[in-house]
Amino acid sequence: MTTPHLPSSASAPGPPSAPAAPPPRLTAEDARALLRLVPAEIAPGLGEAELDAVEERFGFRFAADHRVFLAAGLPLGSPHWPDWRGGAPDDLADRLARPADGLLFDVEHNGFWHPAWGPRPSRVAEALRLARAELANVPPLVPLYSHRYLPGTPGDWGHPVLSVVQTDIIVYGNDLADYLRHEFTGRASSAPARTTVDFWAYFVSGGPGIDVTAPTPYAPYADTPREAVECLRMLAVERLVGRRPSPEQLIEAGLGALLLDVEAESLPLLAGLARHEHERAEELFERVLGELGLVDTLPPDDSDLPGEAARWELVRWWLRLIVNGSLAPGAGGDLVSYEGWHALDRPSALRPLVDATDASYDWAAAREGTRERLVAAIVAESERLLAGPWPPREPPPRG
């Protein structure tokens, strides 16, 4: 889980990229096919009158594809699924309140303040009052499964699914269908997610959260020429699985290597690119890879699982970044879960790390002040994996 931090007015998101095409509308047939992927009891779907009654009772509106999904069938049999038909009203109300309550928790305890709210009042009580008033005008997040949410905006299709704990908010699926395929089969789209609700989009584009489909949000860590070359190589490995490093990352990695006396003819050109020259970063990065002899060291794609060797290398890199403090443990755990465990057909050797990451999202732990211990467990499990053979073997049986 990423550690919430204060937004900086000097680090606003860059110019928006061209908007991705909206996903196709979810049909009832599509929804029934998706429900067949879900390992849960599927009760009859909610009728229109039932859906309307839920919205009226709890004061929100389902997005259009969320309604279609729930009308096709109601997943039950696990506390992760909200039971919109027979669930306890207090439980459903608590699930709906968690995103806003989590933000308010970070306003009170972690200094969070959304830049759209204007200057933060000096008194905590006044800051909380203003934050509550602002949140009342924000499209709510509606629980889908566990701590995964869809924005509740009536009539809208194709919102990305968000994984939400306090201000740690990440994209976990380009839309509802993409999310369900990813969560329950390990298959996900490589298309970039659209941002659809400005307030919530802030957290994954310049705010404290991350988009797990975006390039690794690591802090520069290279202290030796060898580490600098490794960083360049791992950015190339990311590209093998469809994760495109930004021009800023390529330039920063080039500058780090140059300052550590790595020798490559094109390295000064890459490191010295000005903002208006960023379109040349990919070309110069390719030249640097060739000049350093790194192209021939990239992992082959010769297994039945696309990108298998590259993904295992990325998992090991993310674990090292977690351990050396260059990548927040929760963010690293999310990356390993999304791009490693899911995409590698859920190897059981990675399951303890996935479980440790999931446990760190425990809302009760945040309120009890025990989250630091849960986050430390991600680091400890990363160290254990790195100390063993690679790829890791099956975990030892639990006593």
C-alpha positions in Angstrom: 0.0 0.0 0.0 1.3 3.4 -0.8 2.0 5.8 2.0 -0.3 8.8 1.8 1.5 12.1 1.3 0.7 15.7 0.9 0.1 16.9 -2.6 2.6 19.3 -4.0 1.6 22.3 -6.0 4.9 21.9 -7.8 4.2 18.4 -9.0 1.0 18.7 -10.9 0.3 16.0 -13.5 1.6 16.6 -16.9 -0.5 17.3 -20.0 -3.2 14.7 -20.4 -2.7 12.1 -23.0 -5.1 11.5 -25.8 -8.3 10.0 -24.3 -8.7 6.3 -24.8 -11.7 5.1 -26.7 -14.6 4.2 -24.3 -15.1 0.5 -23.7 -18.1 -1.2 -25.3 -21.3 -1.2 -23.3 -21.9 -4.3 -21.2 -24.8 -6.4 -22.4 -26.8 -8.9 -20.3 -25.1 -11.7 -22.2 -21.7 -10.3 -21.4 -22.6 -10.0 -17.7 -23.7 -13.6 -17.6 -20.4 -14.7 -19.2 -18.5 -12.7 -16.6 -20.5 -14.3 -13.7 -19.4 -17.7 -14.9 -15.8 -16.7 -14.1 -16.6 -15.8 -10.5 -16.0 -18.5 -7.9 -19.1 -17.7 -5.9 -22.7 -18.7 -5.5 -24.8 -16.7 -8.0 -28.3 -15.8 -6.9 -30.9 -14.5 -9.3 -30.2 -11.0 -10.5 -31.8 -7.9 -9.0 -34.8 -6.7 -10.8 -35.2 -3.1 -11.8 -37.5 -2.4 -8.8 -34.9 -3.9 -6.5 -32.1 -1.9 -7.9 -34.2 1.3 -7.7 -35.0 0.4 -4.1 -31.4 0.0 -3.1 -30.5 3.3 -4.7 -33.3 5.0 -2.9 -32.6 3.5 0.4 -28.9 4.3 0.5 -28.9 7.5 -1.6 -26.7 6.7 -4.5 -26.9 5.5 -8.1 -25.3 2.5 -9.7 -23.3 3.1 -12.9 -25.0 1.6 -15.9 -22.7 -1.4 -16.3 -22.9 -2.1 -12.6 -26.7 -2.3 -12.9 -26.4 -4.7 -15.8 -24.0 -6.9 -13.9 -26.2 -7.1 -10.8 -29.3 -7.7 -12.9 -27.7 -10.7 -14.5 -26.8 -12.3 -11.2 -26.0 -11.5 -7.6 -22.7 -13.1 -6.3 -23.0 -14.4 -2.7 -21.4 -16.8 -0.3 -18.4 -14.5 0.6 -18.2 -11.5 2.8 -16.3 -9.8 0.0 -19.5 -9.5 -2.1 -22.1 -6.9 -0.9 -25.5 -8.6 -0.7 -27.7 -5.9 -2.1 -30.8 -8.0 -1.6 -30.5 -9.5 1.9 -27.5 -8.0 3.4 -27.6 -6.1 6.8 -28.4 -2.5 6.1 -25.7 -1.4 8.5 -23.0 -3.4 6.7 -24.0 -2.0 3.3 -24.0 1.5 4.7 -20.6 0.9 6.2 -19.2 -0.3 2.9 -20.5 2.8 1.1 -19.1 5.1 3.7 -15.6 3.6 3.8 -14.0 5.6 0.9 -15.1 9.0 2.4 -14.3 7.8 5.9 -10.8 6.8 4.8 -10.2 10.2 3.2 -11.3 11.9 6.4 -9.1 9.6 8.4 -6.1 10.8 6.4 -7.2 14.4 6.7 -7.3 14.1 10.4 -4.2 11.9 11.0 -1.9 12.0 8.0 -2.1 15.6 6.8 -3.9 14.8 3.6 -5.7 17.7 1.7 -7.1 17.5 -1.8 -5.9 20.5 -3.9 -9.4 21.1 -5.2 -10.5 22.1 -1.7 -8.5 25.3 -1.6 -6.3 26.3 1.4 -6.4 23.9 4.3 -7.7 25.4 7.5 -5.2 25.4 10.4 -7.6 23.8 12.8 -8.2 20.0 12.3 -11.8 20.3 13.3 -12.4 23.0 10.6 -10.5 21.0 8.0 -12.7 17.9 8.7 -15.8 20.0 8.5 -14.8 21.5 5.1 -13.6 18.1 3.8 -17.0 16.5 4.7 -18.8 19.3 2.9 -16.7 18.8 -0.2 -17.1 15.1 -0.2 -20.9 15.4 -0.1 -20.7 16.8 -3.6 -18.4 14.1 -5.1 -19.8 11.1 -7.0 -19.7 8.3 -4.5 -17.8 5.1 -4.9 -20.0 2.0 -4.8 -18.6 -1.3 -3.5 -18.2 -4.0 -6.1 -16.0 -6.6 -4.4 -14.0 -6.3 -1.2 -12.2 -2.9 -1.4 -12.8 -2.6 -5.1 -15.2 0.2 -6.1 -16.9 1.7 -9.1 -18.0 5.4 -9.2 -21.7 5.7 -8.9 -22.8 8.0 -11.7 -26.2 7.1 -13.3 -26.2 6.2 -16.9 -22.4 6.1 -17.3 -20.5 3.2 -18.7 -16.9 2.1 -18.5 -15.5 3.6 -15.3 -12.2 2.0 -14.2 -12.5 -0.1 -11.1 -10.6 1.4 -8.2 -9.0 -0.4 -5.3 -9.5 2.0 -2.3 -8.1 2.2 1.2 -8.0 5.7 2.6 -6.1 7.9 0.1 -4.3 4.8 -1.3 -6.3 4.5 -4.5 -5.2 2.6 -7.5 -6.7 1.5 -10.8 -7.4 -2.2 -10.7 -9.2 -2.7 -14.0 -9.9 -0.6 -17.1 -13.7 -1.2 -16.6 -15.9 -3.7 -14.8 -15.4 -6.5 -17.3 -11.6 -6.0 -17.4 -11.5 -6.0 -13.7 -13.5 -9.2 -13.2 -11.3 -11.1 -15.8 -8.2 -9.8 -14.0 -9.4 -10.5 -10.4 -10.7 -14.0 -11.1 -8.7 -15.4 -14.1 -5.5 -13.4 -14.1 -6.2 -12.0 -17.6 -6.4 -8.3 -18.0 -6.4 -5.8 -20.9 -3.2 -4.0 -21.8 -5.1 -0.9 -22.9 -4.6 2.2 -20.8 -7.4 3.0 -18.4 -9.5 6.1 -18.8 -9.9 8.6 -16.0 -13.6 9.3 -15.7 -14.3 11.2 -12.4 -11.9 14.1 -11.9 -12.0 14.0 -8.1 -11.1 10.3 -7.8 -8.8 10.4 -10.9 -6.5 12.8 -8.9 -5.4 9.9 -6.7 -4.0 7.9 -9.6 -2.6 10.8 -11.7 -0.4 13.0 -9.5 -1.9 12.1 -6.2 -0.8 9.7 -3.5 -2.1 6.5 -5.2 -0.7 4.6 -8.2 -2.0 3.1 -11.4 -0.7 -0.5 -11.4 -0.9 -0.4 -15.2 1.5 2.6 -15.4 5.3 2.4 -15.2 6.9 1.5 -11.9 6.8 4.5 -9.5 10.2 4.0 -8.0 12.5 6.6 -6.5 16.0 6.8 -8.1 18.3 4.3 -6.2 21.4 3.7 -8.2 24.7 4.4 -6.3 27.0 2.4 -8.6 27.5 2.1 -12.3 26.2 -1.5 -12.1 22.9 -0.4 -10.5 22.5 2.4 -13.0 22.8 -0.1 -15.9 20.4 -2.4 -14.1 17.9 0.4 -13.9 18.2 1.0 -17.7 17.8 -2.7 -18.4 14.7 -3.1 -16.1 13.0 -0.2 -17.9 13.6 -2.2 -21.1 12.2 -5.3 -19.5 9.0 -3.4 -18.5 8.4 -2.6 -22.1 8.4 -6.3 -23.0 5.2 -6.8 -21.0 3.5 -3.6 -22.3 4.5 -1.2 -19.5 5.9 1.8 -21.3 8.2 4.0 -19.2 7.6 7.7 -19.5 10.1 10.0 -21.3 10.8 11.5 -17.8 11.8 8.1 -16.4 14.0 7.3 -19.4 15.8 10.6 -19.1 16.1 10.4 -15.4 17.6 6.9 -15.7 20.0 8.1 -18.3 21.1 11.1 -16.2 21.7 8.8 -13.2 23.9 6.5 -15.3 25.8 9.5 -16.8 26.5 10.9 -13.3 27.9 7.5 -12.3 30.3 7.5 -15.2 28.5 4.8 -17.3 30.0 5.1 -20.8 27.7 5.1 -23.8 27.9 7.5 -26.7 24.2 8.4 -26.7 23.9 8.6 -22.9 24.6 12.4 -22.7 22.1 13.0 -25.5 19.4 11.1 -23.6 20.2 12.7 -20.2 20.2 16.2 -21.7 16.9 16.1 -23.4 14.8 19.2 -22.8 11.0 19.0 -22.2 10.2 20.0 -25.8 12.5 17.1 -27.0 10.9 14.3 -25.0 9.6 12.6 -28.2 13.3 11.6 -28.8 13.6 9.8 -25.5 12.5 6.4 -26.9 14.9 6.5 -29.8 17.9 7.6 -27.7 17.0 5.0 -25.1 17.1 2.3 -27.8 20.6 3.5 -28.8 21.8 3.4 -25.2 20.6 -0.1 -24.8 22.5 -1.2 -27.9 25.7 0.7 -27.0 25.7 -1.0 -23.6 25.0 -4.4 -25.0 21.8 -4.8 -23.1 19.5 -5.8 -26.0 20.9 -9.3 -26.1 20.5 -9.7 -22.3 16.7 -9.2 -22.3 14.7 -12.2 -21.3 13.2 -14.3 -24.2 9.5 -14.9 -24.7 9.7 -18.6 -25.5 7.3 -20.1 -23.0 3.6 -20.9 -23.2 2.9 -18.0 -20.9 3.4 -14.6 -22.7 6.2 -12.6 -21.0 6.8 -15.2 -18.3 10.6 -14.7 -18.0 10.2 -10.9 -18.2 7.5 -10.9 -15.5 9.6 -13.0 -13.1 12.5 -10.5 -13.6 10.2 -7.6 -12.9 8.9 -9.3 -9.7 12.4 -9.7 -8.4 13.2 -6.1 -9.3 10.1 -4.8 -7.5 11.0 -6.9 -4.4 14.5 -5.4 -4.4 13.0 -1.9 -4.7 10.6 -2.6 -1.8 13.5 -3.8 0.4 15.9 -0.9 -0.4 13.1 1.7 0.2 12.8 2.9 -3.4 9.2 1.6 -3.8 6.5 1.9 -1.2 5.7 -1.6 0.1 2.0 -1.4 -0.7 2.6 -0.1 -4.2 5.2 -2.8 -4.8 2.9 -5.5 -3.4 0.1 -4.2 -5.7 2.5 -4.4 -8.7 3.5 -8.0 -7.8 -0.1 -9.0 -7.4 -1.3 -7.4 -10.6 1.6 -7.9 -13.0 3.2 -10.9 -11.3 0.8 -13.2 -9.4 -2.2 -12.7 -11.7 -0.3 -12.6 -15.0 1.8 -15.6 -14.1 -1.2 -17.8 -13.5 -1.1 -17.3 -9.7 2.0 -19.1 -8.6 1.6 -20.3 -5.0 5.1 -19.1 -4.1 3.9 -15.5 -4.4 0.7 -16.1 -2.5 2.1 -15.1 0.9 3.2 -11.7 -0.5 -0.2 -11.2 -2.1 -1.9 -12.0 1.1 0.4 -9.7 3.1 -0.5 -6.9 0.6 -4.2 -7.6 0.9 -4.0 -7.6 4.7 -2.4 -4.2 4.7 -5.6 -2.8 3.3 -7.5 -3.7 6.5 -9.6 -0.7 7.4 -9.8 -1.7 11.1 -6.0 -1.8 11.2 -5.8 1.8 10.1 -8.2 2.9 12.8 -6.3 0.8 15.4 -2.9 2.2 14.4 -1.5 -1.3 13.5 -1.0 -0.8 9.7 2.7 -0.2 10.1 3.1 -3.8 11.3 1.1 -5.1 8.3 3.1 -3.0 5.9 6.4 -4.3 7.5 5.1 -7.8 6.7 5.3 -7.0 3.0 9.0 -6.0 3.4 9.7 -9.2 5.4 8.1 -11.4 2.8 10.0 -9.6 0.0 13.3 -10.3 1.9 12.4 -13.9 2.3 11.6 -14.4 -1.4 14.9 -12.6 -2.5 16.9 -14.8 -0.1 15.7 -18.0 -1.8 16.1 -19.5 -5.3 14.7 -17.7 -8.3 12.0 -18.2 -9.5 10.9 -19.0 -6.0 9.8 -22.5 -5.0 6.6 -23.4 -3.3 6.2 -21.8 0.1 6.8 -24.0 3.2 3.7 -25.5 4.7 2.0 -23.5 7.4 2.1 -25.1 10.8 
